[in-house]
């Protein structure tokens, strides 16, 4: 798919990223594989399910995971403008590797944002605290460059108080699963919040693991341009349906 503002590539980010113009992107939002698939048991929508999201979410070692993170972050850095920033989602399974990979690639970390879920799945083992948070590292490409942060807008949206680094809300709702869903899909409100905070209208956003296209939908709804890259055809199909709906609603 390619419109005036939204471009969607079906392919591997390691093949597509080198084709994107150097220093052309204002923001990268990435929700990379968490490498959680182990064949264990979890809970989804009140049902017990096997933890197997697909081959893309499996790892052979922590060294392999870190090499993967370092490689895609390095490729992403090339396409970011000097003033550009990157947001990367993760859990305790991969976030430490991501933080280290960012530092190794010369990024300056700005915030560790917490997404606090109000309706997390229960802990079936009852042997540790329920996992109710995910983390989003925000970093800038060049420590000396001036990055975008819409401080006054965030303050206005937060009852005239400084916006904190915690975003609270539910997991994706039924409406966002209308055409199908991704096992690590993020809710639309989360992406809209982040995009409004750290980009301006007509900025270009890149998502190298775009899944079912939430980043692209959020960019379109907030008048930003976006590029998505997704390797799995089933998620490309869902993304196209979601975007078609947004385009039709805008007519």
MOLIN-V94298 format. One record per residue. RES is the residue in one letter. PSI is psi in whole degrees, -180 to 180 (none if undefined). D_LAST is the distance of its C-alpha to the last C-alpha in Angstrom with 2 decimals. Layout:
RES	PSI	D_LAST
RES	PSI	D_LAST
This chain:
X	139	18.10
X	111	17.48
X	-174	14.40
X	-31	14.81
X	-21	15.16
X	127	16.03
X	130	19.08
X	122	20.70
X	135	24.30
X	106	26.25
X	-178	29.78
X	134	32.44
X	-28	31.83
X	-21	35.34
X	-35	34.36
X	-42	30.96
X	-42	31.87
X	-16	34.52
X	-9	32.01
X	139	29.87
X	137	30.95
X	138	33.59
X	50	32.78
X	-9	29.06
X	137	27.63
X	-38	27.47
X	137	27.40
X	126	28.27
X	124	27.50
X	133	29.64
X	75	30.49
X	170	33.25
X	137	35.41
X	-10	37.65
X	50	40.28
X	-21	40.81
X	115	41.16
X	-3	44.81
X	4	45.06
X	-167	45.75
X	139	44.38
X	-174	41.64
X	132	39.61
X	123	35.94
X	39	34.35
X	5	37.91
X	146	39.20
X	130	41.66
X	158	40.24
X	137	41.71
X	84	40.72
X	90	39.68
X	-18	36.15
X	170	37.07
X	-30	39.16
X	-18	36.83
X	15	37.97
X	150	41.71
X	156	44.27
X	-22	47.86
X	163	48.93
X	-32	47.97
X	-42	48.94
X	-43	46.42
X	-44	43.65
X	-38	44.55
X	-40	44.73
X	-49	41.21
X	-43	39.86
X	-37	41.79
X	-48	40.58
X	-31	36.82
X	-40	37.16
X	-45	39.19
X	-37	36.61
X	-37	33.86
X	-37	35.99
X	-37	36.10
X	-12	32.36
X	140	32.16
X	161	32.58
X	-32	35.85
X	2	34.03
X	159	31.88
X	168	32.22
X	139	31.93
X	128	31.26
X	125	32.95
X	152	33.02
X	174	36.18
X	-175	38.84
X	-15	42.60
X	-31	42.70
X	-9	41.19
X	-29	40.48
X	-37	43.98
X	-42	43.68
X	-45	40.35
X	-44	41.92
X	-41	44.91
X	-38	42.87
X	-46	40.93
X	-43	44.27
X	-29	45.82
X	11	43.02
X	11	43.55
X	155	40.66
X	120	41.30
X	130	40.20
X	-45	38.61
X	152	37.91
X	97	38.31
X	139	35.45
X	128	35.94
X	111	33.32
X	113	35.15
X	132	33.95
X	-14	34.55
X	57	34.70
X	155	36.35
X	148	37.96
X	159	41.66
X	108	44.50
X	-26	46.27
X	-24	49.37
X	30	50.21
X	1	51.94
X	173	49.72
X	147	47.11
X	132	43.72
X	106	41.22
X	6	38.58
X	153	37.43
X	161	35.85
X	148	36.23
X	108	34.03
X	130	36.05
X	123	34.60
X	156	36.44
X	148	36.37
X	-46	37.32
X	118	39.71
X	-26	41.82
X	-15	42.36
X	150	38.80
X	121	36.73
X	167	33.83
X	128	30.79
X	115	31.12
X	75	29.21
X	-49	32.18
X	-39	31.39
X	-44	27.87
X	-38	29.41
X	-43	32.17
X	-40	29.85
X	-7	28.02
X	42	31.52
X	40	33.10
X	28	34.44
X	153	36.36
X	135	36.38
X	127	34.00
X	171	36.20
X	29	35.92
X	127	35.27
X	121	31.87
X	135	32.38
X	175	30.16
X	167	29.79
X	179	29.11
X	143	25.80
X	174	24.81
X	-35	24.29
X	-36	20.49
X	-9	20.53
X	13	22.77
X	-41	20.47
X	9	20.59
X	172	23.97
X	165	25.34
X	143	27.57
X	-21	31.00
X	27	30.61
X	135	26.90
X	149	26.26
X	151	24.18
X	-39	20.88
X	-34	22.45
X	-46	25.22
X	-41	23.14
X	-42	21.04
X	-49	24.41
X	-42	26.00
X	-43	23.23
X	-33	23.11
X	-38	26.91
X	15	27.70
X	168	24.98
X	164	23.26
X	140	19.77
X	4	19.29
X	159	22.28
X	126	22.56
X	138	23.18
X	132	24.96
X	108	25.57
X	-10	28.41
X	67	28.43
X	-10	24.77
X	-125	25.39
X	14	22.37
X	20	20.13
X	-39	20.15
X	-41	20.76
X	-41	17.79
X	-46	15.43
X	-40	17.23
X	-44	17.06
X	-43	13.30
X	-22	13.06
X	13	15.82
X	44	14.72
X	162	17.44
X	154	17.95
X	148	19.52
X	129	21.77
X	144	22.71
X	126	25.86
X	133	26.76
X	-26	29.82
X	124	29.31
X	-37	27.34
X	-34	26.60
X	-28	24.73
X	-44	22.82
X	-42	21.59
X	-44	20.59
X	-46	18.78
X	-41	16.75
X	-41	15.76
X	-43	14.89
X	-40	12.74
X	-40	10.96
X	-43	10.24
X	-43	8.98
X	-42	6.70
X	-38	5.38
X	-26	5.56
X	-12	3.81
X	none	0.00
